């Protein structure tokens, strides 16, 4: 199965993406339309922390499949 960039994996509730840019800034995007994201930042560590906290917040609000796992395999 070939996926287009930015497309969802079947069965996935949401996707949070941390993206680097040519000017060495980082942005976080979420596929949930109601989510509000921070503006780009050059503080990569802070944006990574924000993304992790955002994932936790979305997970608390969502009903997740029992066999669901993060694609990065992190806990």
ABEGO torsion letter per residue (X at the ends): XBBBBGBBBBGBABBBBBBBBAAGBBBBBBABAABBBBBBBABAAAAAAAAAAAAAAAAAABBBBAABBBAAGBX
